[in-house]
């Protein structure tokens, strides 16, 4: 009897594990929706019933002009706000705002507002990326426990997701041009709006864009990231290097820091989860960069479904090279006169800290744009289940290279009244340089000393 029961239990367990693996890929019939009723990225191609969300209409590479520094003109620059959400009228729009957005309107009733414009769904990526995404739909699976991917190519493993974790992996692996070199700034204003800037030089390369990438032996690296602090002088020369792994059960993230003052390279295991963000004055965790990054194993992920929501989109005005950083950074929050919000469909995913795991955020609510798989808003709660920080990303489509990405990320601390703004490049000598070429040797610890010489 016991032997029979054991065999039955083993059989049930085996079927369960098989089912969980199969759930992460869809049938060929379902994948055929990609490019028909769904966009090749997995969003609903059609607009909504009342027309307030229009159909997907991808921007062409020539949708606007590109200036000598690489900044893009606004293809929707003639649009005027349809209406503006303020603390006074917020209740009537509450169903299309996150609790964090509502909290910002309440905390800054005189200055925080949400100007809403016509929705333009122009995000697109190159055809070869769409082809890889369609292949992923029927072949990519989660590793056991969900902390990695099998049979993954290029971007977006689960364009037709069935779970919250799959949606999160789409954000983590979404297409960002394959490689980029960029100069960006970060501000952490005081309550009165006074601030100083930290300047970064970033290099970011996915594995298949490396010059020496071998498709027959791809290895376990998802991407390489190098970040040098170039100013202020007291921080200049510090360099962070990250090897982001694809299967983080097999091999956790590897990170190193070069300290210019000590002229020493050391491993940096704290560059993960809720470890402190670089020069962020305690306002950002390591996994707050890019809205959210890293291993998802400390949380349970629940897919709440889709909803319509006002999110910051087509942020070309905020990226205008005529602006000074002082035009953007204001007391309490960025200058909302420069923001543009649109009604979009988003995936809502709730992350709850697992029993026995540690993180300063006990719960996180993710709202992820269906057209790009980019997190648009994340509400973050402390251990008392009190809303603590609100992350908001202002996104744009770099249409000349077919890359959806962020213009600026803001993390608002509702308790301290301070915030962090990261990604501004308005005053820099050039915009993002996509197509950056590198080899694996450029991203090894031995190369850090040379990168950090000052």
C-alpha positions in Angstrom: 0.0 0.0 0.0 2.7 2.5 1.0 4.7 1.6 -2.1 1.7 2.2 -4.3 1.0 5.5 -2.6 4.6 6.6 -3.1 4.5 5.8 -6.8 1.3 7.7 -7.2 2.7 10.7 -5.3 5.8 10.6 -7.4 3.7 10.5 -10.6 1.6 13.4 -9.5 4.8 15.4 -8.6 6.3 14.6 -12.0 3.2 15.7 -13.8 3.1 18.9 -11.8 6.7 19.7 -12.6 6.1 18.9 -16.3 3.0 21.1 -16.3 4.8 24.0 -14.7 7.5 23.8 -17.4 5.0 23.5 -20.3 3.0 26.4 -19.0 5.9 28.7 -19.7 5.5 28.1 -23.5 2.4 28.4 -25.7 1.2 26.3 -28.6 1.9 27.1 -32.2 -1.7 28.0 -32.7 -1.6 30.5 -29.9 1.7 31.9 -31.0 0.1 32.5 -34.4 -1.8 35.4 -32.8 1.5 37.3 -32.7 1.3 39.6 -35.7 -2.4 39.1 -36.3 -4.7 40.0 -33.4 -1.7 40.7 -31.2 1.3 42.8 -32.1 4.5 40.9 -32.7 5.5 41.9 -29.1 2.3 40.4 -27.6 0.1 43.5 -27.0 -3.5 43.8 -28.2 -3.2 45.2 -31.7 -6.6 46.9 -31.6 -7.6 49.9 -29.5 -10.3 49.8 -26.7 -14.0 49.9 -27.2 -14.5 53.7 -26.8 -11.5 54.7 -28.8 -9.6 56.3 -25.9 -6.8 53.8 -26.6 -6.1 53.6 -30.3 -4.7 50.7 -32.3 -1.0 50.0 -32.5 0.6 52.2 -35.2 4.4 51.7 -35.1 6.6 54.7 -35.8 8.8 54.7 -38.8 12.6 55.3 -38.4 12.0 58.7 -40.1 9.1 59.8 -37.9 11.1 62.9 -36.9 14.4 64.5 -37.2 17.7 63.7 -35.3 19.9 66.6 -34.3 23.7 66.6 -34.3 23.9 65.3 -30.7 21.5 62.4 -31.4 18.4 63.9 -29.8 15.0 63.2 -31.4 12.3 65.6 -32.4 8.8 65.0 -31.0 6.6 63.4 -33.6 3.6 64.3 -31.4 4.7 67.8 -30.5 1.6 69.5 -31.8 -0.7 67.6 -29.4 -2.3 69.5 -26.5 -3.4 68.0 -23.2 -6.9 66.5 -23.3 -7.3 67.2 -19.6 -5.2 67.4 -16.4 -5.7 65.3 -13.3 -5.1 67.2 -10.1 -5.7 66.6 -6.4 -9.0 68.3 -6.8 -10.4 66.0 -9.5 -8.4 62.8 -8.9 -11.3 60.8 -7.4 -13.0 60.6 -10.8 -9.9 59.1 -12.4 -9.0 56.8 -9.4 -9.7 53.6 -11.3 -7.0 54.4 -13.9 -4.3 55.5 -11.4 -2.2 53.5 -9.1 -2.4 54.1 -5.3 1.1 55.6 -5.5 0.0 58.1 -8.2 -3.0 59.0 -6.0 -0.7 59.4 -3.0 1.6 61.8 -5.0 -1.5 64.0 -5.9 -2.5 64.1 -2.2 1.0 64.8 -0.9 1.7 67.6 -3.4 -1.8 69.0 -4.1 -0.6 72.3 -5.4 2.2 71.1 -7.8 1.8 67.5 -8.7 -0.5 67.0 -11.7 -1.0 64.4 -14.5 -1.5 66.1 -17.9 -3.2 63.5 -20.2 -2.7 63.5 -23.9 -4.0 61.5 -26.8 -2.7 57.9 -26.8 -0.1 57.1 -29.5 1.1 53.5 -29.5 4.2 53.8 -31.7 6.7 51.4 -30.1 8.4 48.9 -32.3 11.6 46.9 -32.6 13.5 45.5 -35.6 12.0 42.6 -37.5 14.7 40.1 -36.4 13.8 40.8 -32.8 10.1 40.2 -33.5 11.1 36.9 -35.1 13.1 35.9 -32.0 10.2 36.8 -29.7 7.8 34.6 -31.8 10.3 31.7 -31.5 10.6 32.2 -27.8 6.8 32.0 -27.4 6.8 28.3 -28.3 10.2 27.3 -26.9 11.3 29.3 -23.9 10.6 27.9 -20.4 11.3 28.9 -16.9 14.0 27.0 -15.0 12.8 25.1 -11.9 11.8 27.7 -9.4 11.4 30.4 -12.1 14.8 32.1 -11.5 16.1 31.7 -15.0 15.2 30.8 -18.6 15.7 27.9 -20.9 15.9 28.2 -24.7 15.8 32.0 -24.8 16.8 34.3 -27.6 17.4 38.1 -27.7 14.3 39.5 -25.9 10.8 38.9 -24.4 10.6 35.2 -23.6 6.8 35.1 -22.9 4.9 37.4 -25.3 1.7 35.6 -24.3 2.3 35.3 -20.6 0.3 33.1 -18.2 1.8 34.2 -14.9 3.1 37.2 -13.1 6.7 35.8 -13.1 6.6 35.5 -16.9 5.5 39.2 -17.2 8.4 40.2 -15.0 10.9 38.2 -17.1 9.6 40.1 -20.1 10.5 43.4 -18.4 13.9 42.1 -17.4 14.8 40.8 -20.9 13.0 43.4 -23.0 14.8 44.8 -26.1 16.9 47.8 -25.4 18.8 48.0 -28.6 21.2 45.2 -27.8 23.9 47.5 -26.8 24.3 51.2 -25.8 26.8 53.7 -24.5 25.3 56.6 -22.7 26.0 59.6 -20.5 23.3 60.2 -17.9 22.9 62.2 -14.7 21.2 61.5 -11.3 19.8 64.0 -8.8 18.5 63.4 -5.3 16.9 66.7 -4.3 16.3 67.8 -0.7 12.8 68.7 0.3 13.4 72.4 -0.7 14.5 71.3 -4.2 18.2 72.0 -3.8 20.3 69.3 -5.4 23.7 68.3 -6.8 24.2 66.0 -9.8 26.1 62.7 -10.2 27.3 62.0 -13.7 27.5 58.5 -15.1 29.1 56.9 -18.2 27.3 53.6 -18.8 28.0 50.8 -21.2 25.4 48.1 -21.5 25.7 45.1 -23.9 23.5 42.0 -24.3 25.4 38.8 -24.8 24.4 38.3 -28.5 25.8 41.7 -29.4 29.3 41.0 -28.2 31.8 40.9 -31.1 33.0 37.5 -29.8 29.6 35.9 -29.1 29.4 32.3 -30.0 25.7 31.3 -30.7 26.7 27.6 -30.4 28.0 28.2 -26.9 26.0 31.1 -25.5 26.9 30.6 -21.9 24.9 31.8 -18.9 25.4 35.6 -19.3 22.3 37.7 -20.2 24.1 41.0 -20.4 27.2 43.0 -19.3 27.0 46.4 -17.6 29.7 48.9 -16.7 29.1 52.2 -15.0 31.7 54.8 -14.3 31.0 57.8 -12.1 32.6 60.8 -13.9 31.5 63.6 -11.4 31.6 65.0 -8.8 35.3 64.8 -8.1 34.9 63.0 -4.7 33.2 60.1 -6.5 34.8 60.3 -9.9 36.7 57.2 -11.1 34.6 54.7 -9.3 33.5 51.9 -11.7 30.8 49.2 -11.3 30.9 46.1 -13.4 28.1 43.6 -13.5 27.8 40.2 -15.3 24.0 39.5 -15.3 23.4 35.8 -15.5 20.4 34.2 -17.2 20.0 31.2 -14.9 20.6 32.8 -11.5 19.9 29.5 -9.7 22.9 28.0 -11.4 25.0 31.1 -11.1 24.1 34.3 -9.2 24.9 37.8 -10.5 28.6 38.7 -10.4 29.6 42.2 -9.6 32.8 44.1 -9.0 33.7 47.7 -8.0 36.8 49.6 -8.7 37.5 52.2 -6.0 39.6 55.0 -7.5 40.9 56.2 -4.1 42.2 52.8 -3.2 43.0 51.8 -6.8 41.6 48.4 -6.0 39.0 46.0 -7.6 36.9 44.1 -5.2 33.8 41.8 -5.6 30.5 43.5 -4.7 27.9 41.0 -3.6 25.9 43.9 -2.2 25.0 45.0 -5.8 21.8 43.1 -5.8 18.3 43.0 -4.2 18.1 45.9 -1.6 21.7 46.7 -1.6 22.2 50.5 -1.8 22.2 52.1 -5.3 25.3 54.0 -6.5 25.5 57.5 -5.0 21.8 57.4 -4.4 21.7 58.9 -0.9 19.7 55.9 0.3 16.8 56.6 -2.1 17.4 53.7 -4.5 18.1 50.0 -4.0 20.2 48.0 -6.5 17.2 46.4 -7.9 15.4 49.8 -8.4 17.7 50.5 -11.4 15.8 50.3 -14.7 12.7 50.3 -12.5 13.4 46.7 -11.6 16.2 44.3 -12.3 17.9 41.2 -11.0 16.8 37.8 -9.6 13.1 37.5 -8.8 13.5 34.6 -6.3 12.7 36.5 -3.1 9.1 37.3 -4.1 5.9 35.5 -5.0 4.5 36.9 -8.2 0.7 37.2 -8.7 -0.7 38.2 -12.1 -3.7 40.4 -11.4 -4.4 40.8 -15.2 -4.7 43.8 -17.5 -6.1 47.2 -16.8 -6.3 50.6 -18.4 -4.1 53.2 -16.7 -2.6 56.7 -17.2 1.2 56.2 -17.6 4.0 58.6 -18.6 4.6 58.0 -22.3 6.2 59.6 -25.4 8.4 61.8 -23.1 10.1 63.8 -25.9 9.4 67.1 -24.3 11.2 65.9 -21.1 14.2 64.9 -23.3 14.4 68.2 -25.1 18.1 69.2 -25.4 17.2 72.9 -24.9 16.2 72.1 -21.3 18.6 72.6 -18.4 18.5 70.2 -15.5 17.2 72.9 -13.3 14.1 73.1 -15.5 13.4 69.5 -14.7 14.3 69.1 -11.0 11.9 70.8 -8.6 11.0 70.5 -4.9 9.1 67.3 -4.2 9.0 65.9 -7.8 10.1 66.6 -11.3 8.5 69.4 -13.3 5.2 67.9 -14.3 4.6 70.6 -16.9 7.2 68.7 -18.9 5.4 65.3 -18.5 3.1 63.6 -20.9 0.7 60.8 -19.8 -1.5 58.6 -22.0 -4.1 56.0 -21.4 -2.5 52.6 -21.9 -3.2 49.0 -21.2 -0.9 47.6 -18.5 -0.2 44.3 -16.9 -0.7 44.4 -13.2 1.6 42.1 -11.2 1.8 42.0 -7.4 5.1 40.9 -5.8 4.9 39.7 -2.1 8.0 38.9 -0.2 8.3 35.2 0.5 8.3 33.9 4.1 11.9 33.8 5.4 13.2 36.1 2.7 14.5 39.7 3.4 14.0 42.9 1.5 13.2 46.5 2.5 10.1 46.3 0.2 7.6 43.8 1.6 5.3 44.2 -1.4 5.6 45.8 -4.8 2.8 46.5 -7.3 4.1 46.5 -10.9 2.2 48.2 -13.8 3.9 47.1 -17.0 3.1 48.6 -20.5 1.7 46.0 -22.8 3.4 47.5 -25.9 7.0 47.5 -24.6 7.0 45.2 -21.5 8.6 48.2 -19.7 7.5 48.8 -16.1 5.8 52.2 -16.1 4.8 52.5 -12.4 5.8 50.5 -9.3 4.3 51.1 -5.9 6.6 49.8 -3.1 5.4 49.0 0.5 7.4 48.7 3.7 7.3 46.0 6.3 4.2 47.5 7.9 2.4 47.3 4.5 2.5 51.1 4.3 3.0 52.7 0.8 6.6 54.0 0.9 8.0 54.7 -2.5 6.5 55.3 -5.9 8.6 54.6 -9.0 7.5 56.2 -12.2 9.2 55.9 -15.6 8.9 58.5 -18.4 9.3 56.5 -21.6 9.9 57.3 -25.2 10.5 55.4 -28.4 13.9 56.0 -30.0 12.3 55.6 -33.4 15.4 56.1 -35.4 16.8 52.8 -34.1 13.5 51.1 -33.1 14.2 51.0 -29.4 11.6 51.6 -26.7 13.3 52.8 -23.5 13.2 55.3 -20.7 13.9 59.1 -20.7 13.9 59.4 -17.0 13.2 57.3 -13.9 11.9 58.9 -10.7 11.6 57.3 -7.3 9.5 59.3 -4.9 9.8 58.7 -1.2 6.4 59.5 0.3 7.8 59.3 3.9 10.8 61.6 3.6 9.5 63.9 0.9 12.6 63.4 -1.2 13.1 61.7 -4.5 15.7 60.4 -7.0 15.7 61.3 -10.7 17.9 59.2 -13.0 18.6 59.2 -16.7 18.6 62.9 -17.7 20.9 63.7 -20.5 19.6 67.0 -21.8 22.9 68.9 -21.2 25.2 66.1 -22.2 27.3 66.2 -25.3 25.4 63.4 -27.0 22.3 61.3 -26.6 22.3 57.5 -26.4 24.8 55.7 -28.7 23.1 52.5 -29.7 25.1 49.8 -31.5 28.0 50.1 -29.1 30.7 47.5 -30.0 32.5 45.6 -27.3 34.1 42.2 -26.6 34.0 40.1 -23.4 37.5 41.3 -22.5 36.2 44.9 -22.1 33.9 43.6 -19.3 36.4 41.7 -17.2 37.5 42.8 -13.7 41.0 43.3 -15.0 39.7 46.1 -17.3 38.3 48.1 -14.4 41.5 49.8 -13.3 42.1 51.2 -16.7 38.5 52.4 -17.0 38.7 54.2 -13.6 42.0 56.1 -14.0 41.5 59.8 -13.3 
